[in-house]
């Protein structure tokens, strides 16, 4: 019986140790005319009427080409 209680306490203590680090959220990388842009630039172009359409995401081939050009700035996926 003691072993069961000790095992239950041991397992329950694991729930008291919450995540100590803030999880890193994935960032959105914006590329305009083959250059990395900021959201402020996108808002500026949108307010001026220069943006007709946007794509959220690229194909695997386009992603690999961008990875060659920008390196690890665009992330894994």
C-alpha positions as CSV (number, residue, x, y, z in Angstrom):
1,X,0.0,0.0,0.0
2,X,2.8,2.4,0.8
3,X,4.4,1.8,-2.5
4,X,1.2,2.6,-4.3
5,X,0.8,5.9,-2.3
6,X,4.5,6.8,-3.0
7,X,4.0,6.1,-6.7
8,X,0.8,8.2,-6.9
9,X,2.6,11.1,-5.1
10,X,5.5,10.8,-7.5
11,X,3.3,10.9,-10.5
12,X,1.2,13.7,-9.1
13,X,4.2,15.9,-8.5
14,X,5.0,16.0,-12.2
15,X,1.9,18.1,-12.7
16,X,3.2,20.8,-10.4
17,X,6.2,21.6,-12.6
18,X,4.7,23.6,-15.4
19,X,6.5,24.8,-18.5
20,X,9.1,27.3,-17.4
21,X,9.9,28.7,-20.8
22,X,7.6,30.6,-23.1
23,X,7.1,28.6,-26.3
24,X,8.4,30.3,-29.4
25,X,5.6,31.1,-31.8
26,X,6.3,30.7,-35.5
27,X,6.8,34.0,-37.2
28,X,5.4,35.1,-40.5
29,X,8.0,36.1,-43.0
30,X,6.8,38.5,-45.7
31,X,8.6,38.6,-49.0
32,X,7.8,41.4,-51.4
33,X,9.7,41.5,-54.8
34,X,12.2,38.9,-53.5
35,X,13.1,41.0,-50.4
36,X,12.0,40.4,-46.8
37,X,9.5,43.0,-45.8
38,X,7.9,44.2,-42.6
39,X,4.2,44.4,-41.7
40,X,4.5,48.2,-41.8
41,X,5.6,48.0,-45.4
42,X,2.7,45.8,-46.3
43,X,0.3,48.2,-44.6
44,X,1.9,51.1,-46.4
45,X,1.5,49.4,-49.8
46,X,-2.1,48.3,-48.9
47,X,-3.1,51.9,-48.0
48,X,-1.6,53.2,-51.2
49,X,-3.4,50.6,-53.3
50,X,-0.4,48.7,-54.6
51,X,-1.5,45.2,-53.3
52,X,-3.9,43.4,-55.6
53,X,-3.5,39.9,-54.1
54,X,-1.4,38.0,-51.6
55,X,-0.5,34.3,-51.2
56,X,-0.1,32.8,-47.8
57,X,2.4,30.0,-48.3
58,X,4.4,28.7,-51.2
59,X,5.0,25.4,-52.9
60,X,7.9,23.2,-51.8
61,X,10.0,24.2,-54.8
62,X,9.5,27.9,-54.2
63,X,10.3,27.4,-50.5
64,X,13.5,25.7,-51.4
65,X,14.5,28.5,-53.7
66,X,13.7,31.1,-51.0
67,X,15.7,29.0,-48.5
68,X,18.7,29.1,-50.8
69,X,18.4,32.9,-51.1
70,X,17.5,33.9,-47.6
71,X,19.0,31.0,-45.6
72,X,17.6,30.3,-42.1
73,X,15.7,33.6,-42.0
74,X,12.6,32.0,-43.4
75,X,12.6,29.0,-41.0
76,X,12.0,25.3,-41.5
77,X,8.4,25.3,-42.7
